[in-house]
Each structure stands twice: as structure tokens, then as C-alpha cells.
Amino acid sequence: MGRQRADAQEGGRAAVDQDLEHHYSHLAETYDATWGHRPDYLDWMEAQISSRLELRPGDWIADIGAGTGLFLRRLLEYATEETPLVCVDPSQPMLDRLPADPRLFPVRARAEDLARGALNDDRTLPRDAFNAIVIKEAVHHFSDLSGTLAGLAGHLVPGGRILIVTLPPKIDYPLFRRALARFADNQPDPEDIETALRDAGLEARTSYAEFPVSVDRDHWLHLVQGRWMSVLSSFSDAELADGLDEIAETAEPRRDGRLEFPDRFAFIEGRAPIAGRAPIAGGAGTADR
């Protein structure tokens, strides 16, 4: 029975991976354009990430869920051809759209693969020697949150940092009710992520920051129709059509037709301890809420 259960779990995980691969393969061609109307958001998010990592030129950095590389510009400043930025993503179509830059090192893999040190890549990687690991809006895809984060923590040098950027379960997006509820059900709580980092032996803290979104209502409906959030891929065409009707009825744009709402992110930081060094500011478990 144990073997059957394990096979069933593995089969379920394979199905989830296949669904995600299909979702991001579908998005790959239009993903960058999705954010094209928000260059100020890209700048803001890049600054939020880089300011928390305390990077130095030549640091080994891994970006898990790197996608097409939209948020890599400021991280790339610290990469070199000898210490390239390791871009980990399970979607080959996404990785194929990375800039052609020798300072980028694309690896098709899941976070779980890197955590276990089981990458199907013959090239030399900095085993157990990352100065920084970034995970932006990908942690909700982890099949084993605690185990994966513990494995990733084991790949940090002393003083190395891990930064997880994620949305809290409750978001204020103008989506339909079933999508908001399903998102909340599947999104890990930042407090649980912080606890997992501490259980992995890291000093940890959580802070929050908001970016004010202003988007044309019709463009927003187009994004939802294109299933730009992974949760939207779990709805059938008919369910999504009903959801779009609900948004059209309930979302209240400004007089100029634009929707406004806050995009609130949790930034969970973990640092591998160094003997004799004080904990990161705020101390383990401190949250700015």
C-alpha cells in the first residue's frame, strides 16, 4: 500500500508539473508584453529585491522561477562570466526567451531539483556555495514547502541570503470571487514560509511593501482572459467566461476607464548564520506588518 500511495503521489505531482508546463509554455510568447504597461513596477520590484540581498560583484546568485528574465537587470549587475546568474525554471519556452548574455546560466529544473542537488545539467554549478537565492512568486508551486526550503538553505554559504517574494493569500485584485477564493486556498501564508526558513536554520524576517496599480479596465480583462495568473489556468473556458462577466459587472473603474488597486507583496528574508555575527536587523521572526 505504501508503494501504491507513493506512486499515486508521484503521478499526481507529474500531472501538476505537466499542467504548469503547459500554462507557462502558453504564456511564454506574451509574458513580457503582459508587464509592458508597467515599467515603473519592474523598476520598483527590482529595487525591492536588490536592496534586500546585499550583493557584491562576483556573488553566485540563483533566481528560481526566473522565467523570461524580466526582473534580472539589477541582479545581472553583480554577475560575471565566471560567476553567472543561475536562472532556474521548469519551462524551457520561458528560458528560451532569456537575453543572450554570457552572464546568464539557464537551467531547466524545478526548485525541488536544485534543493536535492539533482539537476540534469553537466555544466559546473556552485554546489553549496550560493551567496543569494531569489524566489519571486514561485513558492506556491513547491510540492514540499519545508523540505524544499531546507534543501535550498543548505546551498547557501555562511551569511548567504534567500529572498522569497510572494503575494499573501488575501489579495485585492479585481478578480471574480471563485478565483480569489481558490488563490487563497493554494497560497502559502508568509508566516509559514518564515517559520520554514527558521526551521531550516536560517535567521528570518518578513516585511511588506505595496505598489499602486493603475490599469486600463479592458486591458485587465484581457490579462484575465489570457490566464496570466497560474490560478486562472485551473478554470475551464466556461468558468473563466462567467468570471469575466462577474468582473465586468463588479469592478468599478475611474471615469477614465482605469482600475486602481494595491499590489501588496511579502518579502521573506532568510540568512545563513555566521559565527560571531549579529542576526539580521529586526531579529529572527520579526515582521513589519
C-alpha positions as CSV (number, residue, x, y, z in Angstrom):
1,M,0.0,0.0,0.0
2,G,2.9,2.4,0.8
3,R,4.3,1.8,-2.7
4,Q,0.9,2.4,-4.3
5,R,0.5,5.6,-2.3
6,A,3.9,6.8,-3.3
7,D,3.3,6.0,-7.0
8,A,-0.1,7.9,-6.8
9,Q,1.6,10.9,-5.2
10,E,4.3,10.9,-7.9
11,G,1.7,10.6,-10.6
12,G,-0.2,13.5,-9.1
13,R,2.9,15.6,-9.0
14,A,3.7,14.7,-12.6
15,A,0.2,15.8,-13.6
16,V,0.6,19.1,-11.8
17,D,4.1,19.7,-13.4
18,Q,2.6,19.0,-16.8
19,D,-0.2,21.5,-16.2
20,L,2.2,24.1,-15.1
21,E,4.5,23.4,-18.1
22,H,1.5,23.9,-20.4
23,H,0.5,27.1,-18.6
24,Y,3.9,28.8,-18.8
25,S,4.5,27.5,-22.4
26,H,1.3,29.2,-23.4
27,L,2.3,32.4,-21.6
28,A,5.9,32.5,-22.8
29,E,5.3,34.4,-26.0
30,T,3.2,37.1,-24.4
31,Y,4.6,37.1,-20.8
32,D,6.9,40.1,-21.3
33,A,4.1,42.1,-23.0
34,T,1.9,41.4,-20.0
35,W,4.2,43.7,-18.0
36,G,5.0,46.1,-20.7
37,H,2.4,48.6,-19.5
38,R,4.1,48.7,-16.0
39,P,7.8,49.6,-16.5
40,D,7.6,51.6,-13.2
41,Y,6.5,48.3,-11.5
42,L,9.5,46.5,-12.9
43,D,11.9,49.2,-11.6
44,W,10.2,49.2,-8.2
45,M,10.3,45.4,-7.8
46,E,13.9,45.1,-9.0
47,A,14.8,47.8,-6.4
48,Q,12.9,45.9,-3.7
49,I,14.8,42.7,-4.4
50,S,18.3,44.0,-4.9
51,S,18.1,46.3,-1.8
52,R,17.4,43.3,0.4
53,L,20.1,41.0,-0.8
54,E,23.3,43.0,0.0
55,L,25.0,41.7,-3.2
56,R,28.6,42.2,-4.3
57,P,30.1,41.8,-7.8
58,G,31.1,38.1,-8.3
59,D,28.5,36.7,-6.0
60,W,26.8,33.4,-7.0
61,I,23.1,34.1,-7.4
62,A,20.3,31.7,-8.2
63,D,16.9,33.0,-9.4
64,I,14.4,30.2,-9.0
65,G,11.4,30.7,-11.3
66,A,13.4,33.1,-13.4
67,G,11.0,32.9,-16.3
68,T,12.0,35.2,-19.2
69,G,14.3,37.2,-17.0
70,L,12.1,40.3,-16.5
71,F,13.4,41.0,-13.0
72,L,17.1,40.2,-13.6
73,R,18.5,43.6,-14.7
74,R,19.7,44.8,-11.3
75,L,20.8,41.3,-10.3
76,L,22.8,41.0,-13.5
77,E,24.9,43.9,-12.4
78,Y,26.6,41.6,-9.9
79,A,27.1,38.6,-12.2
80,T,30.2,37.9,-14.3
81,E,31.0,35.3,-17.0
82,E,32.9,33.4,-14.3
83,T,30.1,33.7,-11.8
84,P,26.9,33.9,-13.9
85,L,23.4,34.3,-12.6
86,V,21.9,30.9,-12.4
87,C,18.3,31.1,-13.9
88,V,16.3,28.1,-12.8
89,D,12.9,27.4,-14.3
90,P,10.9,24.3,-15.3
91,S,9.6,25.9,-18.5
92,Q,12.0,25.7,-21.5
93,P,9.9,28.1,-23.6
94,M,10.4,30.7,-20.8
95,L,14.1,30.1,-20.6
96,D,14.4,30.3,-24.3
97,R,13.4,34.0,-24.0
98,L,16.2,35.0,-21.6
99,P,18.5,37.6,-23.0
100,A,21.6,36.3,-24.8
101,D,24.1,37.2,-22.2
102,P,27.1,35.2,-21.1
103,R,26.4,36.3,-17.5
104,L,23.2,34.2,-17.5
105,F,23.3,30.5,-16.8
106,P,19.9,28.9,-17.7
107,V,18.9,25.6,-16.1
108,R,15.7,23.8,-16.8
109,A,14.7,22.4,-13.4
110,R,12.3,22.8,-10.5
111,A,13.2,24.3,-7.2
112,E,12.9,20.8,-5.7
113,D,15.7,19.6,-8.1
114,L,18.1,22.3,-7.0
115,A,17.2,21.7,-3.4
116,R,18.1,18.0,-3.8
117,G,21.2,18.8,-5.8
118,A,19.6,16.7,-8.6
119,L,20.0,18.9,-11.6
120,N,20.1,17.3,-15.0
121,D,22.9,19.6,-16.2
122,D,26.5,18.6,-17.0
123,R,27.9,22.1,-16.5
124,T,29.6,23.1,-13.3
125,L,27.3,24.7,-10.7
126,P,28.4,26.2,-7.4
127,R,27.3,23.3,-5.2
128,D,26.5,24.6,-1.7
129,A,28.0,27.9,-2.5
130,F,25.3,30.4,-3.4
131,N,25.6,33.9,-1.9
132,A,21.9,34.6,-2.7
133,I,18.8,32.7,-3.8
134,V,15.8,34.6,-5.1
135,I,12.3,33.1,-5.4
136,K,9.8,35.5,-6.9
137,E,6.2,34.4,-6.9
138,A,7.0,30.8,-7.4
139,V,7.0,29.4,-3.8
140,H,3.3,28.4,-4.1
141,H,4.3,25.8,-6.7
142,F,6.6,24.0,-4.3
143,S,5.2,20.5,-3.6
144,D,7.0,20.3,-0.2
145,L,7.5,23.8,1.1
146,S,9.5,23.0,4.3
147,G,11.6,20.3,2.6
148,T,12.4,22.4,-0.4
149,L,13.4,25.5,1.6
150,A,15.5,23.4,3.9
151,G,17.3,21.9,0.9
152,L,17.9,25.4,-0.7
153,A,19.1,26.7,2.6
154,G,21.8,24.0,2.6
155,H,23.1,25.5,-0.7
156,L,23.9,28.9,0.9
157,V,27.4,30.0,2.0
158,P,27.7,31.3,5.6
159,G,25.9,34.6,5.6
160,G,24.2,33.8,2.3
161,R,20.7,35.1,1.8
162,I,17.5,33.7,0.5
163,L,14.7,36.1,-0.5
164,I,11.1,34.9,-1.2
165,V,8.8,37.4,-2.8
166,T,5.2,36.3,-2.7
167,L,1.6,37.5,-2.5
168,P,-0.3,36.9,0.7
169,P,-3.3,34.6,0.5
170,K,-5.7,37.6,0.6
171,I,-5.3,40.0,-2.4
172,D,-7.2,43.0,-3.5
173,Y,-7.1,42.2,-7.2
174,P,-10.3,42.9,-9.2
175,L,-10.9,39.2,-9.9
176,F,-14.0,37.1,-9.7
177,R,-14.9,35.5,-6.3
178,R,-14.1,31.9,-7.1
179,A,-10.6,32.9,-8.4
180,L,-9.9,34.9,-5.2
181,A,-11.0,32.0,-3.0
182,R,-9.0,29.4,-5.0
183,F,-5.9,31.6,-4.9
184,A,-6.2,32.0,-1.1
185,D,-6.6,28.2,-0.7
186,N,-3.4,27.5,-2.6
187,Q,-1.2,30.3,-1.5
188,P,1.2,29.7,1.5
189,D,1.0,32.1,4.3
190,P,4.1,34.3,4.7
191,E,4.3,33.4,8.4
192,D,4.5,29.7,7.4
193,I,7.3,30.4,4.9
194,E,9.2,32.4,7.6
195,T,8.8,29.5,10.0
196,A,10.1,27.1,7.4
197,L,13.2,29.2,6.9
198,R,13.8,29.3,10.7
199,D,13.3,25.6,10.9
200,A,16.0,25.3,8.2
201,G,18.4,27.0,10.5
202,L,18.2,30.5,8.9
203,E,17.7,33.8,10.6
204,A,14.4,35.1,9.1
205,R,12.1,38.1,8.9
206,T,9.2,39.3,6.9
207,S,8.3,42.7,5.6
208,Y,5.6,44.0,3.3
209,A,5.5,46.6,0.6
210,E,2.8,47.8,-1.8
211,F,2.8,49.0,-5.3
212,P,-0.2,51.1,-6.5
213,V,-1.6,49.6,-9.7
214,S,-3.5,51.6,-12.3
215,V,-4.5,49.6,-15.4
216,D,-7.0,50.1,-18.2
217,R,-10.1,48.0,-17.4
218,D,-10.2,46.5,-20.9
219,H,-6.5,45.6,-20.6
220,W,-7.1,44.0,-17.3
221,L,-9.9,41.9,-18.7
222,H,-7.6,40.8,-21.5
223,L,-5.0,39.7,-19.0
224,V,-7.5,37.7,-17.1
225,Q,-8.8,36.1,-20.3
226,G,-5.2,35.2,-21.1
227,R,-4.9,33.4,-17.7
228,W,-1.8,35.5,-16.8
229,M,-2.0,34.2,-13.2
230,S,-1.5,30.5,-12.8
231,V,-4.6,30.1,-10.6
232,L,-6.7,31.2,-13.7
233,S,-5.4,28.1,-15.6
234,S,-7.4,25.9,-13.2
235,F,-10.7,27.2,-14.5
236,S,-12.5,25.9,-17.6
237,D,-13.2,28.2,-20.5
238,A,-16.8,28.4,-19.5
239,E,-15.9,29.2,-15.8
240,L,-13.5,31.8,-16.9
241,A,-16.1,33.4,-19.2
242,D,-18.5,33.6,-16.2
243,G,-15.7,35.1,-14.2
244,L,-15.0,37.8,-16.8
245,D,-18.7,38.7,-16.8
246,E,-18.6,39.0,-13.0
247,I,-15.6,41.3,-13.1
248,A,-17.2,43.4,-15.8
249,E,-20.2,43.8,-13.5
250,T,-18.5,44.4,-10.2
251,A,-15.2,46.1,-11.0
252,E,-15.5,49.9,-10.6
253,P,-13.1,51.8,-12.9
254,R,-12.4,55.5,-12.6
255,R,-14.1,57.9,-15.1
256,D,-11.1,57.4,-17.4
257,G,-11.7,53.6,-17.5
258,R,-8.8,52.6,-15.3
259,L,-8.9,50.2,-12.4
260,E,-6.9,51.0,-9.3
261,F,-5.8,48.6,-6.6
262,P,-2.8,47.9,-4.3
263,D,-0.4,45.1,-5.3
264,R,0.9,44.0,-1.8
265,F,3.9,41.7,-1.5
266,A,5.5,39.9,1.3
267,F,9.3,39.8,1.3
268,I,10.5,36.9,3.4
269,E,14.3,37.1,4.0
270,G,16.5,34.3,5.4
271,R,20.2,34.4,6.1
272,A,22.6,31.6,6.9
273,P,24.2,32.4,10.2
274,I,27.9,33.3,10.6
275,A,29.6,32.5,13.9
276,G,30.0,35.7,15.9
277,R,27.8,37.9,13.7
278,A,24.7,39.6,14.9
279,P,21.3,38.5,13.4
280,I,19.9,40.4,10.5
281,A,18.2,43.6,11.5
282,G,14.9,43.0,13.3
283,G,15.9,39.6,14.5
284,A,14.5,36.2,13.6
285,G,10.8,36.1,13.4
286,T,10.3,39.9,13.3
287,A,7.7,41.1,10.8
288,D,6.9,44.5,9.5
289,R,3.2,44.3,9.0
